[in-house]
Amino acid sequence: MQTAVRFGMLLAIAALGAAALNMGVACGQNITGYDTVDEPLLFLMREPAVHRELHLTEEQEDQLVKLNDQYDPTLLAARMWEPEKATKLNREVRAAILAAIEMFLTKEQVQRIDQIGRRAQGIRFVLNPGVRDALELTEEQAGKCRATVQEAAQKISELRQQVQQGDVERTTAEKLATEIRQTEQRQIFELLSETQAKELAMLVGPPFDVSQLGMVSFRAPDIASGGTWINSKPLTIKALKGKVVAVHFWTFGCSNCIQNYPWYRDWQTTLGKKGLVIVGVHTPETEGERDETSLRETIKREKFQFPVVVDDQRKIWDTWGNGMWPSVYLIDKQGRLRFWWYGELNWNGAGGQEIMAERIEQLLAEAA
């Protein structure tokens, strides 16, 4: 099975990036875990590396950006929906996007996106219905492949938990995740015939470095649908265009949010001088956190000088599809959502305050 072994090594390189990205689930700064995404097309359409790989014309690039902008609000708002409802929507959006791109991309470009999507998913893509049919997997082969994929997924899940609990260092976990993925691929390739291995090679096409992925952007939702504004007149994303903006969701009774306060003050002092605008979205979790007097006292006591909008009705929360206190989102000078962080910035020593500060510096250095 020389072809299968040779191609197995090729795919191992592709999955390595996916495994490493997926370990960032607790503190992802962009799209992570393509090897767990059922509809990668929705995100690959927004990946700069994919755009470069497709050699898009200026007209194609413009049409693709407009198409993405059309669906950005829907996809962002649906992030925290119930899985069944979100899956149904994602499939509907995927079908609509696929129909649209076939009107202005070539057949070869659409095919290449599919190939990259399979590479990004890792070897588990052999269980996708269309791929399984193309490979003509027997019931026995499919069953053994499924068991192998499930075993690897369980091991990766356990690793994530160990990282989140501080039992395993992130770098060690990523190395172990890579070994798990490589073992998973080797075991699956051993189940394939020479003909099936050749067909699989055609389905993923030429090599593509999936470690380039994880750089999508979305048109940032607005922040004007809330209530009272403190420390500022009402602001909009449109009015802030040309500025780098850090939007953070918080509530004053949340202990995890309180742990982030020092970093907000630091950004306010150091990065605010360079042009960063911080906007706090105060979305209460409890009835007591709806007390605006207590909110104002907290803002004054903690020396927050940045604008804070009161989101008592969760209008901004729902528009952004946010699902956790605290969460921080970074918007570039073009008004596009580029990076985010869920939870405490320095949870278990993750160093998110430094990582996000570096991201802010990166966005500040970009042209307006």
N, C-alpha and C positions, 0 to 999 in steps of 0.2 A: 504493500500500500504506500509506495513512495510518494505519489502525488498527494495523497491525503495527509501524510506526515509533513511534507513540504508546505502545503497550504495551511495545515494546522499551526505551524510556526508563524506563518504570515498573519493569521487571525489572532493569534496570541498577542501580537504587538498591538492590534486594534483594540482588543478588549482590555488591555492593560490600562489605557487611558480611562475607559468607562469605569473600571473597578476603582481607580483612584479617585475619580470625581465623585463616585457614589458614597465614599466614606465621609464626604463633606455635608451629609444630610442635616446635621445638627446646627451647622453654621454656614450654610451655602451662601455665596455672594452672587451666584447666578444660577442658571439651570444646571442641576446636578443629576447624576443617576440615569443617564440615557439607557442604561441596561435594565431599567425598570419601567421605562416609558412605553406605553402601548401605541401612542400616536406621535412618533418623533418628528413627523413632517411639520407639525404645528410650530415646533421650535427651530428645526433646521432651516426653515424659511427665513429665520431672523439671525442666523449665524454668519458673521462676516467671513469666516473661513470657508463656508459653503458657497457664499457668493463668489469668492475668489476662485474656488475650484470649478465653478460653472462658467467662468469667463463671461459674465453678464455684460451686455451692451449697456450704454447709459440709459437707453429707453427701457430695457428690461429691468434694470435696477430701480428706476423710477416707478414702474408699474408694480413691482414687487413690494416696495415700501408702502405705496398707497393701499395695496391689498392687505398687508399686515396691519396697517393703521386702522383699517375698517373693522378688523376682528379683535384688536387689542382690548378694547373695553369689555367685550364679552368673555374673553379668555381669562382676564384678570379677575373679574367679578365672580367667575365660576370656580376659582381655585379651591374655595372652602365649601363647595356644595357637597351634598351627600354623594358618595362614589358612583352609585348607579346613575344619578341624574347628570353628574359631571361627565361620565363616560359617554352617555348618550349625546350630550352637547358636543363633546370633542369629536366624536365620529361624524356628526352632522357638519361641523365646521371643517373638518378634514376633507370631506367629500366636496364641499363648496370651494375650498381653496384649490384642491386638485383639479376641479373642473375649470377654475379660473386660470391657473398657471399653464394649463395645456393650450390656452389661447395665445400666450405670448412667449412661452419657453419652447425650445425644440424637444423632440422626442428623446434625444440623447441626454439633454439636461435633466429632464424629468426622471429618466432611468438612473442617472447618476445620483440624484437625490435619494432615490430608493436604496441604491447600493450603500451610500453613506449611512443611511438610517439603519440598515442591517448591521453594518460594522459597529455603529455606536451602541446598538442593543447587545452586542456580544453574541456568543454562540446560541443563546436561548432563542434567537430568531428562527431556528430550524423548526420550532413548534408553531410558528405562525401558519394559519391554514393554507395560504397560497404557497408558502415555501414547502410545507410538508407535502402538498400535492405535487409540486414541481420535482421534488426529490423522490417521490413515490415511496415514502417511508412505509414499511410494514407496520402493523399494529404492535408487533413486538418491539421494533426499533423505536417507534414513537413512545411507547411505554417506558422503555429504558432511558430514552432521552429526557423524558419528563421527570423521571425519578432523579436523574443526575442533576438537572437544573434546580429542582426543589431542594436537593441536598446542599448544593452550592449556595442557594439563596438563604437557606437557614444558617449556614456558617457565616455568611456576610452579615446577616441580621444580628447574630450573636456578637460579632466583632464591633458593630456599630454601638451596641449597648455597652460593651466594655469600654469603648472610647468615651461615650457620654458619661459613664460612671467614674472615669478616670483610672480604670484598671489597666488599660493598655494605651501606650503613647500612639499618637496619630500616625507618625511615620512607620512605626512597627506594624500598625494595623493595615496600612496601605500595602506594605510589603506582603503581609499574610494574605490580603485580599487578592493581590495579583497572583500569588501561588494557587489560591483556591480557584480562580478563573482559569488559569492555565491547566490545572488538573481537570476541571470541568470540560474544557475544550478537547483535551487529549482523549478523555473517556468517550466523548460523543463521536469524535472522528474515528475511533476504533470500531464504532458500530456501523460506519458507512462503507459501502462498496466503492470500488475505484470510480465507477460511473457516477455515483452520487457525490463523491468528493469533487469531481470535475464540474458537475452542475453547480455545486455550492460555490466553487471559485467564480463562476460566471455571475452568480447572484450578488456577490459582494464587489466584483470588479477590481480595478487597480487599487493599490495601497492608498490609504488616506489616514493621516495622523489624527485620531479622534481626540488627542489631548489638546488640540486647538479649539475644541468646542467648549461651550459654557460661557459665551460672550454675547448672548442675545440682548436685545433692548426692546422696550415697549413704549408706546406713546403714553406718557404719564397721565393718570387720571387727575381730575381737578381736586382742589381742596376748598372750593368755595361753597360747598353745599351744607356746611356746618352751621353753628349758631354764633354765639358771641366770640369776638376776637379780643385777646388780651395782649398788651404790648405792641399792638399794631392795628392799622386799619385792615379790613378784609383784603386778602391776597388771592391771586389766581396763578395757576401754572403759566398761563400765557403772559401775565404781567411780569413774571420772574424769568422769562426767557433771556438768555445771555448770562444767567447766574447759575452757579452750582448750588443745588438745594438738597439738604438732608431733611427728610420728613420722618419724624419718629412718632409712633403710636404708643401712648402710655396712659396710666391712670395713677393718681397719687397714693392710692392705698395698696398698690402692687409692690411687693418686696423685690421682685425681679427688676421692675422698672427703676426702683430706688438705687439698685446697684449700678445702673447706667448713668446716674446723675453726674458723677465726677467727669465722665468722658464728654458729656454734653457741654459742661462748663469749660472743659479744656478746649474743645473744638470752637466754642463760642469766643474764647480769648485768643487762641493761636490761629485758627483757620478762618475765623470771621474777618480778621484783618486782611486776609488774602482774597476775600470775596465770597466765602461760603455764607449761604443763608440757611439758618436752621428754622424749621417750622414744627412745633409740637402739636399733635392731634390728640386732645384729651378725650378718650372714649371711656366713660365710666363702666366698671364691671358690677359694682354694687350700688344700692340706692344711696348710701352715704357719700359716695364719690360724685354724686350729682350736685352736691353742695358747692355752689360757685364761690362762696366766701372762703371756704376751706381751700379750694383750688387756688384762689388768688393769694392766700396766705402762704401756701406751699411754694408758689412761683416766686414770691418776694423773699421767703426764707432761704430758698435754694439759689437765689440770685440768678434766676433765668431771665435773661434780657431779650431772648428771642421771642418771636410771635408764637402764640398758642391759640388754637381755635377749639372751642368747646363743641364736641361731637356727641351730645346727649342722645340724639336720635339714631346714632350709628349710620348716618348717611354716607359719610366719608369712608368709614370702616367697610361698609358693604360695597361701595364703589371700587375700592382698592382690593376687595377680596381678602382683607387681612384676617388673620385667625389667631393671633398671639400677642400678648403683652409681655415685654415690649417688642417692637419690630422697627427696624430702621431701613429706609429706602434712600438711595442716592440718585439724583436726577441731574443729567448733564446740561450744558448750556443750550442745547437744542430742544430741551423739554422732554428728553427721553429717559425713561427709567432704566438704569444700567446695572446697579448692584443693590443687594439687600442683605439683611442679617436678621434672623429670627431669634428672639430670646436675649438673655444677658450677653453683652459683648465679651465679657471675660469669664463666661461659664466654664468651670473646671480648668481655668488657665488657658482658655482658647486663644486669647490675645486679639479678640475681634476689634477692640478699640484701636489697636495699631494697624491691623489690616484695613479697616475701613478708613482710617486717617490717610493711609497710603492711597486708597482708591480716590478719596477726595482730592488729594494732591494731584493725582493723575488727571482727574476731570478738570481741575483748575488750570492745568497746564495746556489743555486742549484749546484750540481756536474757538472763538464764539461763533 
